[in-house]
Every structure is written in C-alpha cells, then in structure tokens.
C-alpha cells in the first residue's frame, strides 16, 4: 500500500514538473518571437480579449 502511495505522488510530481516545463518553454518561445516579456504578452492578450 505504501509503495502504491509513493508511486501516486511520484506520478503527480512528474506531471506537474512536465506542465511547468511546457509552460516555461511556451513563454520563452513567445518572448523570443515577439521581443516582449511573458507578462506583457499575457497583458496584451487580455486587452485583445476585452475588445
């Protein structure tokens, strides 16, 4: 039972790690492509949705 519990936590941590890695890669790719920092991109995207 304990090993199953550890495996479950391992999978969850691995999943969150991959998600964070993918999000970071997407931000870096966007900032390199546009020359803006990710926070500014998110702000611009929000402004675009508001219009």
PDB file as gemmi writes it, atoms N, CA and C in Angstrom:
CRYST1    1.000    1.000    1.000  90.00  90.00  90.00 P 1                      
ATOM      1  N   UNK A   1       0.847  -1.196   0.000  1.00  0.00           N  
ATOM      2  CA  UNK A   1       0.000   0.000   0.000  1.00  0.00           C  
ATOM      3  C   UNK A   1       0.887   1.253   0.000  1.00  0.00           C  
ATOM      4  N   UNK A   2       1.949   1.205   0.801  1.00  0.00           N  
ATOM      5  CA  UNK A   2       2.814   2.379   0.895  1.00  0.00           C  
ATOM      6  C   UNK A   2       3.515   2.653  -0.439  1.00  0.00           C  
ATOM      7  N   UNK A   3       3.977   1.598  -1.097  1.00  0.00           N  
ATOM      8  CA  UNK A   3       4.656   1.788  -2.378  1.00  0.00           C  
ATOM      9  C   UNK A   3       3.689   2.367  -3.412  1.00  0.00           C  
ATOM     10  N   UNK A   4       2.424   1.948  -3.353  1.00  0.00           N  
ATOM     11  CA  UNK A   4       1.418   2.487  -4.274  1.00  0.00           C  
ATOM     12  C   UNK A   4       1.235   3.979  -4.033  1.00  0.00           C  
ATOM     13  N   UNK A   5       1.225   4.361  -2.756  1.00  0.00           N  
ATOM     14  CA  UNK A   5       1.054   5.772  -2.390  1.00  0.00           C  
ATOM     15  C   UNK A   5       2.233   6.597  -2.911  1.00  0.00           C  
ATOM     16  N   UNK A   6       3.451   6.072  -2.747  1.00  0.00           N  
ATOM     17  CA  UNK A   6       4.638   6.783  -3.224  1.00  0.00           C  
ATOM     18  C   UNK A   6       4.612   6.917  -4.740  1.00  0.00           C  
ATOM     19  N   UNK A   7       4.167   5.877  -5.426  1.00  0.00           N  
ATOM     20  CA  UNK A   7       4.094   5.923  -6.888  1.00  0.00           C  
ATOM     21  C   UNK A   7       3.107   6.991  -7.328  1.00  0.00           C  
ATOM     22  N   UNK A   8       1.973   7.081  -6.623  1.00  0.00           N  
ATOM     23  CA  UNK A   8       0.959   8.082  -6.962  1.00  0.00           C  
ATOM     24  C   UNK A   8       1.543   9.489  -6.841  1.00  0.00           C  
ATOM     25  N   UNK A   9       2.256   9.757  -5.734  1.00  0.00           N  
ATOM     26  CA  UNK A   9       2.884  11.073  -5.549  1.00  0.00           C  
ATOM     27  C   UNK A   9       3.943  11.320  -6.615  1.00  0.00           C  
ATOM     28  N   UNK A  10       4.696  10.274  -6.966  1.00  0.00           N  
ATOM     29  CA  UNK A  10       5.722  10.412  -7.999  1.00  0.00           C  
ATOM     30  C   UNK A  10       5.113  10.814  -9.327  1.00  0.00           C  
ATOM     31  N   UNK A  11       3.995  10.175  -9.681  1.00  0.00           N  
ATOM     32  CA  UNK A  11       3.320  10.498 -10.942  1.00  0.00           C  
ATOM     33  C   UNK A  11       2.798  11.930 -10.906  1.00  0.00           C  
ATOM     34  N   UNK A  12       2.198  12.331  -9.780  1.00  0.00           N  
ATOM     35  CA  UNK A  12       1.679  13.696  -9.659  1.00  0.00           C  
ATOM     36  C   UNK A  12       2.798  14.725  -9.784  1.00  0.00           C  
ATOM     37  N   UNK A  13       3.902  14.502  -9.066  1.00  0.00           N  
ATOM     38  CA  UNK A  13       5.026  15.442  -9.129  1.00  0.00           C  
ATOM     39  C   UNK A  13       5.605  15.486 -10.534  1.00  0.00           C  
ATOM     40  N   UNK A  14       5.720  14.326 -11.182  1.00  0.00           N  
ATOM     41  CA  UNK A  14       6.237  14.269 -12.547  1.00  0.00           C  
ATOM     42  C   UNK A  14       5.330  15.048 -13.488  1.00  0.00           C  
ATOM     43  N   UNK A  15       4.009  14.871 -13.332  1.00  0.00           N  
ATOM     44  CA  UNK A  15       3.035  15.565 -14.181  1.00  0.00           C  
ATOM     45  C   UNK A  15       3.155  17.079 -14.022  1.00  0.00           C  
ATOM     46  N   UNK A  16       3.233  17.546 -12.758  1.00  0.00           N  
ATOM     47  CA  UNK A  16       3.352  18.985 -12.518  1.00  0.00           C  
ATOM     48  C   UNK A  16       4.674  19.519 -13.064  1.00  0.00           C  
ATOM     49  N   UNK A  17       5.732  18.726 -12.938  1.00  0.00           N  
ATOM     50  CA  UNK A  17       7.032  19.144 -13.470  1.00  0.00           C  
ATOM     51  C   UNK A  17       6.979  19.319 -14.977  1.00  0.00           C  
ATOM     52  N   UNK A  18       6.352  18.372 -15.663  1.00  0.00           N  
ATOM     53  CA  UNK A  18       6.230  18.450 -17.119  1.00  0.00           C  
ATOM     54  C   UNK A  18       5.387  19.657 -17.509  1.00  0.00           C  
ATOM     55  N   UNK A  19       4.282  19.887 -16.780  1.00  0.00           N  
ATOM     56  CA  UNK A  19       3.415  21.022 -17.085  1.00  0.00           C  
ATOM     57  C   UNK A  19       4.193  22.336 -16.946  1.00  0.00           C  
ATOM     58  N   UNK A  20       4.930  22.485 -15.846  1.00  0.00           N  
ATOM     59  CA  UNK A  20       5.714  23.708 -15.627  1.00  0.00           C  
ATOM     60  C   UNK A  20       6.754  23.877 -16.732  1.00  0.00           C  
ATOM     61  N   UNK A  21       7.384  22.766 -17.135  1.00  0.00           N  
ATOM     62  CA  UNK A  21       8.399  22.809 -18.190  1.00  0.00           C  
ATOM     63  C   UNK A  21       7.792  23.268 -19.511  1.00  0.00           C  
ATOM     64  N   UNK A  22       6.622  22.721 -19.855  1.00  0.00           N  
ATOM     65  CA  UNK A  22       5.956  23.080 -21.111  1.00  0.00           C  
ATOM     66  C   UNK A  22       5.545  24.552 -21.103  1.00  0.00           C  
ATOM     67  N   UNK A  23       4.983  25.006 -19.974  1.00  0.00           N  
ATOM     68  CA  UNK A  23       4.558  26.408 -19.874  1.00  0.00           C  
ATOM     69  C   UNK A  23       5.764  27.337 -20.015  1.00  0.00           C  
ATOM     70  N   UNK A  24       6.875  26.976 -19.360  1.00  0.00           N  
ATOM     71  CA  UNK A  24       8.090  27.796 -19.448  1.00  0.00           C  
ATOM     72  C   UNK A  24       8.597  27.849 -20.877  1.00  0.00           C  
ATOM     73  N   UNK A  25       8.602  26.705 -21.557  1.00  0.00           N  
ATOM     74  CA  UNK A  25       9.052  26.669 -22.951  1.00  0.00           C  
ATOM     75  C   UNK A  25       8.170  27.551 -23.819  1.00  0.00           C  
ATOM     76  N   UNK A  26       6.859  27.478 -23.616  1.00  0.00           N  
ATOM     77  CA  UNK A  26       5.930  28.283 -24.417  1.00  0.00           C  
ATOM     78  C   UNK A  26       6.189  29.770 -24.186  1.00  0.00           C  
ATOM     79  N   UNK A  27       6.407  30.158 -22.932  1.00  0.00           N  
ATOM     80  CA  UNK A  27       6.682  31.561 -22.610  1.00  0.00           C  
ATOM     81  C   UNK A  27       7.978  32.022 -23.274  1.00  0.00           C  
ATOM     82  N   UNK A  28       9.025  31.187 -23.183  1.00  0.00           N  
ATOM     83  CA  UNK A  28      10.310  31.558 -23.777  1.00  0.00           C  
ATOM     84  C   UNK A  28      10.180  31.692 -25.284  1.00  0.00           C  
ATOM     85  N   UNK A  29       9.466  30.775 -25.916  1.00  0.00           N  
ATOM     86  CA  UNK A  29       9.307  30.814 -27.368  1.00  0.00           C  
ATOM     87  C   UNK A  29       8.551  32.083 -27.769  1.00  0.00           C  
ATOM     88  N   UNK A  30       7.499  32.433 -27.021  1.00  0.00           N  
ATOM     89  CA  UNK A  30       6.713  33.637 -27.329  1.00  0.00           C  
ATOM     90  C   UNK A  30       7.550  34.895 -27.125  1.00  0.00           C  
ATOM     91  N   UNK A  31       8.287  34.976 -26.031  1.00  0.00           N  
ATOM     92  CA  UNK A  31       9.076  36.175 -25.755  1.00  0.00           C  
ATOM     93  C   UNK A  31      10.182  36.328 -26.795  1.00  0.00           C  
ATOM     94  N   UNK A  32      10.765  35.224 -27.255  1.00  0.00           N  
ATOM     95  CA  UNK A  32      11.795  35.299 -28.287  1.00  0.00           C  
ATOM     96  C   UNK A  32      11.193  35.726 -29.618  1.00  0.00           C  
ATOM     97  N   UNK A  33      10.000  35.264 -29.916  1.00  0.00           N  
ATOM     98  CA  UNK A  33       9.376  35.550 -31.206  1.00  0.00           C  
ATOM     99  C   UNK A  33       8.915  37.004 -31.291  1.00  0.00           C  
ATOM    100  N   UNK A  34       8.451  37.562 -30.192  1.00  0.00           N  
ATOM    101  CA  UNK A  34       7.856  38.899 -30.228  1.00  0.00           C  
ATOM    102  C   UNK A  34       8.773  39.966 -29.647  1.00  0.00           C  
ATOM    103  N   UNK A  35       9.745  39.575 -28.825  1.00  0.00           N  
ATOM    104  CA  UNK A  35      10.611  40.549 -28.193  1.00  0.00           C  
ATOM    105  C   UNK A  35       9.994  41.153 -26.943  1.00  0.00           C  
ATOM    106  N   UNK A  36       8.830  40.657 -26.526  1.00  0.00           N  
ATOM    107  CA  UNK A  36       8.190  41.129 -25.297  1.00  0.00           C  
ATOM    108  C   UNK A  36       8.387  40.099 -24.195  1.00  0.00           C  
ATOM    109  N   UNK A  37       8.288  40.554 -22.945  1.00  0.00           N  
ATOM    110  CA  UNK A  37       8.369  39.610 -21.836  1.00  0.00           C  
ATOM    111  C   UNK A  37       7.008  38.931 -21.653  1.00  0.00           C  
ATOM    112  N   UNK A  38       6.974  37.726 -21.084  1.00  0.00           N  
ATOM    113  CA  UNK A  38       5.719  36.955 -20.979  1.00  0.00           C  
ATOM    114  C   UNK A  38       4.595  37.707 -20.290  1.00  0.00           C  
ATOM    115  N   UNK A  39       4.918  38.494 -19.250  1.00  0.00           N  
ATOM    116  CA  UNK A  39       3.868  39.222 -18.533  1.00  0.00           C  
ATOM    117  C   UNK A  39       3.191  40.221 -19.466  1.00  0.00           C  
ATOM    118  N   UNK A  40       3.992  40.877 -20.299  1.00  0.00           N  
ATOM    119  CA  UNK A  40       3.437  41.855 -21.229  1.00  0.00           C  
ATOM    120  C   UNK A  40       2.570  41.147 -22.269  1.00  0.00           C  
ATOM    121  N   UNK A  41       3.029  39.970 -22.724  1.00  0.00           N  
ATOM    122  CA  UNK A  41       2.258  39.203 -23.707  1.00  0.00           C  
ATOM    123  C   UNK A  41       0.898  38.832 -23.120  1.00  0.00           C  
ATOM    124  N   UNK A  42       0.901  38.355 -21.869  1.00  0.00           N  
ATOM    125  CA  UNK A  42      -0.360  37.972 -21.230  1.00  0.00           C  
ATOM    126  C   UNK A  42      -1.271  39.187 -21.104  1.00  0.00           C  
ATOM    127  N   UNK A  43      -0.688  40.338 -20.783  1.00  0.00           N  
ATOM    128  CA  UNK A  43      -1.477  41.565 -20.642  1.00  0.00           C  
ATOM    129  C   UNK A  43      -2.061  41.967 -21.994  1.00  0.00           C  
ATOM    130  N   UNK A  44      -1.251  41.907 -23.039  1.00  0.00           N  
ATOM    131  CA  UNK A  44      -1.730  42.265 -24.376  1.00  0.00           C  
ATOM    132  C   UNK A  44      -2.842  41.318 -24.814  1.00  0.00           C  
ATOM    133  N   UNK A  45      -2.670  40.036 -24.506  1.00  0.00           N  
ATOM    134  CA  UNK A  45      -3.684  39.053 -24.885  1.00  0.00           C  
ATOM    135  C   UNK A  45      -4.994  39.351 -24.162  1.00  0.00           C  
ATOM    136  N   UNK A  46      -4.903  39.735 -22.875  1.00  0.00           N  
ATOM    137  CA  UNK A  46      -6.099  40.060 -22.106  1.00  0.00           C  
ATOM    138  C   UNK A  46      -6.777  41.307 -22.689  1.00  0.00           C  
ATOM    139  N   UNK A  47      -5.977  42.291 -23.078  1.00  0.00           N  
ATOM    140  CA  UNK A  47      -6.528  43.506 -23.683  1.00  0.00           C  
ATOM    141  C   UNK A  47      -7.245  43.162 -24.981  1.00  0.00           C  
ATOM    142  N   UNK A  48      -6.664  42.254 -25.762  1.00  0.00           N  
ATOM    143  CA  UNK A  48      -7.278  41.863 -27.025  1.00  0.00           C  
ATOM    144  C   UNK A  48      -8.613  41.170 -26.812  1.00  0.00           C  
ATOM    145  N   UNK A  49      -8.703  40.343 -25.758  1.00  0.00           N  
ATOM    146  CA  UNK A  49      -9.961  39.641 -25.484  1.00  0.00           C  
ATOM    147  C   UNK A  49     -11.038  40.614 -25.015  1.00  0.00           C  
ATOM    148  N   UNK A  50     -10.624  41.712 -24.367  1.00  0.00           N  
ATOM    149  CA  UNK A  50     -11.589  42.658 -23.814  1.00  0.00           C  
ATOM    150  C   UNK A  50     -12.288  43.442 -24.932  1.00  0.00           C  
ATOM    151  N   UNK A  51     -11.567  43.681 -26.035  1.00  0.00           N  
ATOM    152  CA  UNK A  51     -12.138  44.490 -27.130  1.00  0.00           C  
ATOM    153  C   UNK A  51     -13.190  43.716 -27.910  1.00  0.00           C  
TER     154      UNK A  51                                                      
END                                                                             
